[in-house]
Amino acid sequence: METMETNTGSLRTPEELSELFQLAKLNELDLSNVTQILYSEKANDFSDIKLIELDKELLNAIEVGDSLSFRGEKDDSVVLCTKNKTYDVRDAETSNAVILVPNLKFHSDLNNSLNENKSIVPSEVHGIFHSYLEVRQCKPRFSKIPVILGPTTFNGTEYEKRVNQRELYDWNKLRSHIQASDEELINALSQHSVVNINGHYRMVSFEYETRALTNMLEFVDENSMNEDEIDREATLDALRELIPESVFHAIFEKYTEPSGKLKKTGELLYRYIEEKVCRLLAQVLLTASPVTEYSGFMEAWSIGTPDGMKSEEKYLYGIAIVKWNREKNRKEIISYPESNLPDNIEKRIEELFKVKEKWTIDEISPYIINLATEKLNVNALLTKYARLSNKNGVRFYSSKHGK
């Protein structure tokens, strides 16, 4: 193979190649009859091409016809998305120059016949690279959901005239702004209380969600329904004038699960999920009073919890912390939502240990799990960024650099 020429008009002759092989002390009999000359018409300007390294899963996605899409706005670090996963994209340098030659033939492709006639084949270089794009699977980034959907939050039909229609997001507009795969985004919408109303995606305000769920729970109580025999259609029919149908279905799906029982007509019956209902009711109390004395909070929480459900401290993990106030000499419950913490794992860990010195694994996990990956789960992240200790048989995590 010859060194690169500037254009096809200056390719070497067979005689020149023979002389070059002799200078390089190469035996022509050991070489293929085909000599490929690399040339470039671009004078090293290859800015219109980027190399990207794909793992087996990403390569397979292309081979089977799935789409890959880059997502992110100008101020975002770009991500690459398949239909169900998100990958961080970063520049990586390589110590060796990588030459892109689409029509280059390898030894196995060449005709190594006994024909003594030698041929010279020009092969155009399409790029010389000292860097490439490296991809690593990462967590989808949902922090923009409340930012871009906040201005059109659904607060009830009586407030709809105030909504600016130009600020509404349909599916295509939403997915172009959120750095997540389609499947990940769909799964996240319910967790952020986002509902499709007339083709546009709208956040449901906390106040309206609380009011709607309260109406749904009151219907169960008024009709003396068994806790595992909740009739979806009957509930919808009773509340149709109070809750838009699309909003009702979104809230019902968020707070219930199939109970395993069926109606006489064969349709599923449901039960309300104790943890999710209790967490919402706890958030109502925390909104009214972000810092509350422990026993008073637990009593008020228990009073407001529906019959058949039990409010437990573990349901607060991820939305509040339980902490001893040394100055007031009392145990307190303090509002501390996971969504308010930074996305950077090191900064998040630092913030957690500022607000509380020692955490059990159950307490801290809800604040870490959204940053865990397939390679680094919660335990691995804590092992890397925190210090483990034991006290009276209980394992605690604290700052690596703390006392």
NORTAGI-V860301 format. One record per run of one state. SS is the DSSP state (helix for helix, strand for strand, loop for the rest). FROM is the first residue (numbers start at 1). TO is the last residue. If there is no record, write none. Layout:
<<SS | FROM | TO> <SS | FROM | TO>>
This chain:
<<loop | 1 | 1> <strand | 2 | 5> <loop | 6 | 7> <helix | 8 | 10> <loop | 11 | 13> <helix | 14 | 23> <loop | 24 | 27> <helix | 28 | 30> <loop | 31 | 33> <strand | 34 | 39> <loop | 40 | 51> <strand | 52 | 53> <loop | 54 | 55> <helix | 56 | 63> <loop | 64 | 68> <strand | 69 | 71> <loop | 72 | 78> <strand | 79 | 81> <loop | 82 | 85> <strand | 86 | 100> <loop | 101 | 106> <helix | 107 | 109> <loop | 110 | 118> <strand | 119 | 124> <loop | 125 | 126> <strand | 127 | 138> <loop | 139 | 140> <strand | 141 | 141> <loop | 142 | 144> <helix | 145 | 152> <loop | 153 | 153> <strand | 154 | 154> <loop | 155 | 156> <helix | 157 | 162> <loop | 163 | 164> <helix | 165 | 167> <loop | 168 | 168> <strand | 169 | 169> <loop | 170 | 170> <helix | 171 | 177> <loop | 178 | 178> <strand | 179 | 179> <loop | 180 | 181> <helix | 182 | 191> <loop | 192 | 193> <strand | 194 | 197> <loop | 198 | 199> <strand | 200 | 204> <loop | 205 | 205> <helix | 206 | 222> <loop | 223 | 229> <strand | 230 | 230> <loop | 231 | 231> <helix | 232 | 239> <loop | 240 | 244> <helix | 245 | 255> <strand | 256 | 262> <loop | 263 | 267> <strand | 268 | 272> <loop | 273 | 273> <helix | 274 | 288> <loop | 289 | 290> <strand | 291 | 293> <helix | 294 | 304> <loop | 305 | 312> <helix | 313 | 316> <loop | 317 | 319> <strand | 320 | 325> <loop | 326 | 329> <strand | 330 | 335> <loop | 336 | 337> <helix | 338 | 340> <loop | 341 | 344> <helix | 345 | 355> <loop | 356 | 358> <strand | 359 | 359> <loop | 360 | 360> <helix | 361 | 371> <loop | 372 | 377> <helix | 378 | 385> <strand | 386 | 391> <loop | 392 | 393> <strand | 394 | 399> <loop | 400 | 403>>
